[in-house]
Amino acid sequence: MIYRFFPRSYRESVRARLKMAGMKTTNEKFINNAVIISLIIAAVITIIVKIQPLFVFTGSFGAAFFFMNAYITLVIDKRKLFVETVLPDALELMAANIRAGFIPSKALLLSARDEFGPLAEAIRNSGKEIMTGKSLTEGMMEIPKYIKSEILERAIILISEGATSGGQLVSLLEENAIDIRRRQAMEKEVKANIIMYGIFIVFAGVLGAPVLYALSLYLISTLTALGGSEISSADVMSSGVPFFKGGVEISPDFLFIFSIVSIIVTTFFSGIIIGLIDSGKEKGGIKYIPIFMIIGISVFLIANFVIGSMFSAFMP
């Protein structure tokens, strides 16, 4: 099987990330499907492009396989954002249940409402561990194993340590909920203040760069056509453009591939930077990378067509 050709560390990493993403599929099935789908995508792109087939196939396969794996990260981050949004409500609900007279373990289970989504599922799994004989602290420490969230993990650790040392559990829950809401409000304010940086990066990397590459491609194609045409030496001397004499050594096909690769690299790092601005982590930009790449390449192809149509009448 294809699955067994991959290192054990990678297979175990996929298994752990699938658990964090809440996916029911096995790591073996996911890896096999990712390889097959990536091969199909690479073959289709190679057939369409018809330039440097080995390079295009290898690059397309690597990119497709990367994004198949990045999809798990996107699901993990989506669950994380949702859980961090509803976490204050869950903590306050648990505090209200304790105040109403329920023991902490029962209050924890009663706070697992369906509208809390992945958090409710993690709380139920934690409740099962408590029912099998684990302490409240040990049971609560099971919750972060299903959801990758630093805020959730810190809150659980703080509550567990506070309860173990004899602190007021109700106060700990309510204060944690208030602190999380305050932090989320500050993050929204910071994002609003730096949105202009994101707009500039998107404009430069996704719109500006592809148009400049299209202009460069048209210029090289024009010079190549002029250099290959029958132009008399008198015309060359009278033109006053000395670089026409030596001709153009850069192939338009090479420049086309170079432009596509450069746009992919530029949009990749643009997505990473936007993710860093938006979420504070580079991996937060994974969801933007495919969109930026598609838009950037589309802008390049459209600009190349428009520029060629506009100036074709001026060609000799």
N, C-alpha and C positions, 0 to 999 in steps of 0.2 A: 504493500500500500504506500501511497505517496506520503502519508502521515509519518511513516517511520524513517524517512530520509532527513527529517528535520531534527535538530539537536533536542535533547531531553529538556534542557533549560527553557527553550522556546515553547515546547509543548506544555510544560507545567505553567509557564507564564500565561499562555492562552487559556488554560483551564481556570486559573485564578481570576483572570479578567472576565471570563464568561460568567463566573459566579457573581462577581461584582456588578455585572451588567444585568443580572437576572435572567439570562438566556438559558433555556432548557436544553439546548443542543450540546453535544459532547465536543471536546476539543478536537478529536479525530475527525468527526464529520465536518466541523467548521473548516479545518485546514485543508481537507480534501476538496471541499466545495470552493474554497478561496483559490486554490491552484487551478482548478478546472475553469472557473469563471475568468480568471486572469489570462489564461491561455487563449480562451475564446476572444476576449477583448483585444488582446495583442495581435491575434491573427487578423481580425477584422480591420484594425487600424493599419496594419502593414499592407493589406490588400488595397485599402483606400489611398494611402499615401504614395506607395510605389517608388519611394526614394530611399536608398540605403536600407534595404529590408532587414538586415541583421541588427543594425543599430536601432531602428524603429521598433522591431519586435522585442528586443531586450529591454529597451527603455519603457515601452508600453506595458510589458509584463510586470516589470519592477514597480511601476507606478500603480498599476491596478491592484497588485498584491498588497502594496503598502496601504492603499485606501480601504481595501477589504479589512485589513487589521485595524486601521484607524477607526473604522465604523464601531468597533467595540468600545473604543475610547470615547467616542461621541455619545454612545448609549450610557456609559458610566457617568459622564459629566452631566448628561440630561437628568439622570436619576439623582445625582448629587445636588444639582440646583433645585430640583423639586423638593427633595428632602429638607434642604436647608431653609426653604421657604416655609414649609409647614412645621418644622421642628419647634419653633416657639409655641405654636398652638398645642402641639402634643405635650410639651412640658407643662404648660399651664393646665391642660386637661388632667394630667397625672396628679398635679398638685391639688386640683379641685377634688379629685377622687380620694386622695389621702385625707384632705380636710373633711370630707364627708364621712369618714370613718373606716374606709377600706384599708387593709394592710397593704404595704408597698407593692408586693408581688401581684396582688389582685388589682390594685390601682394601675399598675403597668399594663396588664392585659386589657383592662377596660379602656385604656387610652388608644388601643390599636383599632381605630376606626377606618373604614374602607376608603374614605376620602384622603387619607394620608398615604395611600398607595404603597410604594416600596418600604416606607418606614413602618407601616402597619404590619407588613409581612415579616420584617425583621424583628419587630416587637413580639409577634406571635411565636416566632422561632425561639426568641429569648425566653418567653414564657414557658415553652416546652422544656427548655433546659432547666428552668427553676423547678418545674413540676417533677423532674426526674431526680431531684435531690441537690442541685447546685444552689449556692447562696444567691441572694439578690445581686450582690456585686458581681459575682461570676456570670450570672445570667445576663446582666446588663452589658457586660463586656463582650458578649456575643453579637450585639447589635452592629458595631462598626465592621464586623467581618463580612456583612452582606452589602454594605454601602460604603464606598470610598469617599469619606468626607472628613476633613480635618476638624471642622467646626463640630460635627456630630461626635467625633472621637474625643475631642477635648471636653465637651459637655458631659459625656458619659463618664469619663475619668474623674472629672471634678465632682460630679454627683456621687459616684461610687466612693471616692475617698472621703467626701464629706459625711456620707451616711455611715461609713466604717468608723470614723473618728468621733461619732456622736453628734454631728451637726443637725440642724433643723432641716429635714429633707424638703419640706414644703417651701421654705425660704430659698433653698438652693435651686430648686426647680424654677421658681418664679424669677429669681435674679438672673439665672442663665437665660431665660426667655427674653428678659428685658435687654440684656447685653447683646444677644444675637440680633435682635431687632435694631438696636442702636448701630451695630456694626454694618448691617445691611443698608441702613439709611446713609451711612457715611460712604459706602462703596458706590451707591447710586449718585451721590453728589460728586464724587471724584470722576466718575464716568462722564457726567454731564460737562465737567470742566475741560476734559481732554478730548472731546469729540471732534474738535477741529483738526487735531493731529491725525486722527483716523481718516477724515475726509481727504486731507492732503495726500496721505499715503495711498489711498484707493485711487485718487485721480492720477497721481504720478505713475504708479505701478500698473494699474489696470487699463487706463485710458491713454495717458501720455506716451508711455514707452512703446506700446504697440504701433501707434501712429508714426512715431519717429523711425521705428524699424521698417515700416512700410515705405516711408520716404527714402530711406537708405537703399532698400531693395530696388525701388524704381530707378534711383540714380545709378546704381551699379549696372542694372539691366540696360539702361539707356547708353551708358558709356561703353558697355560691351558691344551693343548693337552698332554704335558709331565707330568703334575701333575695328569692327569686323567688316564694315562697309567700305566700298571703294571711294576713298577720299583722296584727292590729289595732294601732293606735297605743298602746292601753292595755297590750297585751301587751309591746310593745317597751319602753315606759317602765318597766313593772314588772320587766322582765327585768334592768334595770341594766347592759345591755351596749350602750354607746353606738354601737359601730361597726356594729351591725346597721342603723342608720338610713340610712347611705349606700349600703349594698349592697356587693357584692364585684365589683371591676372585672376581676380576673384570671380568664381563661377556664381551665377545667379542662383543655381540650385543649392550650392553650399551656403550662400547667404540666407536663403529661405529656411534651410534647416537650422542654421545658427540663430536666426531670428525666433523661430519657434522654441528652441531650447532656452534661449535667453528669456523669452516671455514666461516660460514655465518656471524657470528659476526665480525670476523677479516676482511673479505672482505668488509663488510658494512662500518666499520670505515676507511678502506683503501680508499674506494671511497669518503668518506666525506673529508678526508685529501687531496686527489688529487684535489677535487673540490675547497677546500679552497686555495690550491696553484695556481690552474688554474684561478679561477675567483674572489678570495678574499671572497667568501661566501660559507658556508657549503652546501647549497642547490644546488650549482653548481656541486656537486659530485653525485647527484641522477642518472644522466644518466650513470655514470660509475658503480654504485652498481650492477645492474643485470648482466652486462658483467663480472665483477670481480667474482661474486658468481658462475656463470656458469663455468667460467674457473677454479676457485678454486676447486669446487666439481669434475669437470672432471679430473683435475690433481690428486686429491686424489684417485678417483676410478681407474684411469689408473696406478698410482704408486702402489696402493694396489694389482692390478692384476699382474703387472710386478715383484714386490718384491716376491709375493707368488709363481710365476712361477720359478723365479731364485733360490730360496732357498728350493723349495719343495723336491729336490733330496737329501738334507742333513737331512731331517726329518727321525727319526727312524721308 
